């Protein structure tokens, strides 16, 4: 029965990968008279945005990345999606936040609930110079994934790691890709 501000839910979604935050956002921004209709509508909006961005190898079947068997994307599509999302200053600020502790959970009838700070699971933010996002992920089929971005000088590199062997290895592999990207012209 508690409620939260949308801005706080974005931090809960993107820093510790809160499926509950994804659910609340989908329920809020979907259309329909029931939660099931609203979340289905929200997934439809996600797929429409993917088509609008030209993500030809992407389809969403869930609002939180926990697939019902038909979620799929490609590294190129995920990097393109991240690039588009990073143009939004709120998104860029949230995914670059290392720790967020300003959230409040409002109780029905008044008052607030104390919460522990949320820590960003993206270790590149503290280990790679210029890193400013984007999102970790993992699951039994996807293994360990990471969409990442860093800027050095006037150059920004955005990349994707899918199905890596371990949670820590994805950060090492992303650092190698970033190093390579920063040495390339263009």
C-alpha positions as CSV (number, residue, x, y, z in Angstrom):
1,X,0.0,0.0,0.0
2,X,3.0,2.4,0.1
3,X,3.6,4.8,-2.8
4,X,6.7,6.4,-4.2
5,X,7.4,9.3,-6.5
6,X,8.1,8.3,-10.1
7,X,11.7,9.8,-9.9
8,X,12.4,7.5,-7.0
9,X,11.0,4.5,-8.9
10,X,13.4,5.2,-11.7
11,X,16.4,4.9,-9.3
12,X,14.9,1.7,-7.9
13,X,14.5,0.3,-11.4
14,X,17.9,1.3,-12.8
15,X,20.3,1.0,-9.9
16,X,19.4,-2.3,-8.1
17,X,17.3,-3.6,-11.0
18,X,14.0,-3.5,-9.0
19,X,11.4,-5.6,-10.7
20,X,8.9,-4.1,-8.3
21,X,9.7,-0.6,-9.6
22,X,9.3,-1.8,-13.2
23,X,5.9,-3.2,-12.2
24,X,4.8,0.0,-10.6
25,X,5.9,2.1,-13.5
26,X,4.2,-0.2,-16.1
27,X,1.0,-0.2,-14.1
28,X,1.1,3.6,-13.8
29,X,2.0,4.4,-17.5
30,X,0.0,1.7,-19.2
31,X,-3.6,2.1,-20.1
32,X,-6.6,0.0,-19.1
33,X,-8.9,-0.6,-16.2
34,X,-6.9,-3.5,-14.7
35,X,-3.3,-4.0,-13.8
36,X,-3.0,-6.8,-16.4
37,X,-4.3,-4.5,-19.1
38,X,-2.1,-1.6,-18.0
39,X,1.1,-3.7,-17.9
40,X,0.2,-5.4,-21.3
41,X,-0.3,-1.9,-22.7
42,X,3.0,-0.7,-21.4
43,X,4.8,-3.6,-23.0
44,X,3.1,-2.6,-26.2
45,X,4.4,0.9,-25.8
46,X,7.9,-0.5,-25.3
47,X,7.7,-2.5,-28.6
48,X,6.3,0.6,-30.4
49,X,9.3,2.6,-29.2
50,X,11.7,-0.2,-30.3
51,X,10.1,0.0,-33.8
52,X,10.3,3.8,-33.8
53,X,14.0,3.6,-33.0
54,X,14.6,1.1,-35.8
55,X,15.5,-1.8,-33.4
56,X,14.8,-4.6,-35.9
57,X,16.1,-7.4,-33.7
58,X,14.3,-6.4,-30.5
59,X,11.0,-7.6,-29.0
60,X,9.8,-7.2,-25.4
61,X,7.4,-9.6,-23.8
62,X,7.8,-8.2,-20.2
63,X,8.1,-4.9,-18.6
64,X,11.0,-5.9,-16.4
65,X,13.3,-8.0,-18.6
66,X,12.3,-11.2,-16.9
67,X,11.2,-13.0,-20.1
68,X,8.2,-15.0,-20.7
69,X,10.1,-16.7,-23.5
70,X,9.9,-14.1,-26.3
71,X,12.2,-11.3,-25.1
72,X,15.1,-10.8,-27.5
73,X,17.5,-8.2,-28.7
74,X,20.9,-7.8,-30.3
75,X,24.0,-6.0,-28.9
76,X,23.6,-3.4,-31.7
77,X,20.0,-2.8,-30.8
78,X,20.7,-2.5,-27.1
79,X,23.6,0.0,-27.7
80,X,21.3,2.0,-30.0
81,X,18.5,2.0,-27.4
82,X,21.0,3.2,-24.7
83,X,22.3,5.9,-27.0
84,X,18.7,7.2,-27.5
85,X,17.9,6.9,-23.8
86,X,21.1,8.8,-22.8
87,X,19.8,11.8,-24.7
88,X,17.3,12.1,-21.8
89,X,19.0,14.1,-19.0
90,X,17.0,12.4,-16.3
91,X,17.9,8.9,-17.6
92,X,21.6,9.9,-17.9
93,X,21.6,11.3,-14.4
94,X,20.0,8.2,-12.9
95,X,22.2,5.6,-14.6
96,X,25.3,7.5,-13.6
97,X,24.3,7.7,-9.9
98,X,26.5,5.4,-7.7
99,X,24.3,5.5,-4.6
100,X,20.8,6.9,-4.1
101,X,19.5,7.6,-0.7
102,X,17.0,10.4,-1.1
103,X,13.9,8.2,-1.8
104,X,10.9,8.1,0.4
105,X,8.1,5.5,0.6
106,X,4.8,7.1,1.6
107,X,2.5,5.1,3.8
108,X,-1.2,5.1,3.3
109,X,-2.8,7.5,5.7
110,X,0.4,9.5,6.1
111,X,4.0,9.2,7.2
112,X,7.0,7.7,5.4
113,X,8.9,4.5,5.6
114,X,12.7,4.4,6.1
115,X,14.6,2.7,3.3
116,X,18.2,1.5,2.8
117,X,20.2,3.4,0.1
118,X,20.2,1.8,-3.4
119,X,23.6,1.1,-4.9
120,X,24.2,1.0,-8.6
121,X,25.3,-2.5,-9.6
122,X,27.4,-1.1,-12.5
123,X,31.0,-1.5,-11.2
124,X,32.4,0.5,-14.2
125,X,31.2,3.7,-12.5
126,X,33.9,3.3,-9.8
127,X,36.5,1.4,-11.9
128,X,36.7,2.9,-15.3
129,X,37.6,6.6,-16.0
130,X,34.8,8.4,-17.8
131,X,32.1,5.7,-17.2
132,X,28.6,7.1,-16.6
133,X,26.2,4.2,-17.1
134,X,24.2,2.3,-18.2
135,X,22.6,-1.0,-16.9
136,X,23.6,-4.4,-15.7
137,X,21.4,-7.5,-16.1
138,X,21.5,-11.2,-15.6
139,X,19.3,-14.3,-15.9
140,X,19.5,-18.0,-16.5
141,X,19.3,-17.7,-20.2
142,X,20.9,-14.3,-20.7
143,X,23.8,-15.0,-18.3
144,X,25.6,-11.8,-17.3
145,X,24.9,-8.7,-19.4
146,X,25.9,-5.1,-19.4
147,X,25.1,-2.0,-21.5
148,X,27.8,0.5,-20.8
149,X,28.9,4.0,-21.8
150,X,31.9,6.2,-21.1
151,X,33.2,9.6,-22.3
152,X,36.8,10.7,-22.7
153,X,37.3,14.2,-24.1
154,X,34.7,14.7,-26.8
155,X,34.3,11.0,-27.6
156,X,31.6,8.8,-26.1
157,X,31.6,5.0,-26.5
158,X,28.5,2.9,-25.9
159,X,28.6,-0.9,-25.9
160,X,27.0,-4.1,-24.9
161,X,28.1,-7.4,-23.4
162,X,25.7,-10.3,-23.6
163,X,26.0,-13.8,-22.1
164,X,29.3,-13.3,-20.3
165,X,30.7,-16.0,-18.1
166,X,30.5,-14.2,-14.7
167,X,29.2,-11.0,-13.1
168,X,32.8,-9.6,-12.7
169,X,34.0,-10.7,-16.1
170,X,31.4,-8.5,-17.9
171,X,33.1,-5.4,-16.4
172,X,36.6,-6.6,-17.5
173,X,35.3,-7.3,-21.0
174,X,33.5,-3.9,-21.2
175,X,36.7,-2.1,-20.1
176,X,38.6,-3.8,-23.0
177,X,35.9,-2.8,-25.5
178,X,36.0,0.8,-24.1
179,X,39.8,0.9,-24.3
180,X,39.6,-0.3,-27.9
181,X,36.8,2.2,-28.8
182,X,38.8,5.1,-27.4
183,X,41.8,4.2,-29.5
184,X,39.8,4.3,-32.8
185,X,39.4,7.3,-35.0
186,X,35.9,8.7,-35.7
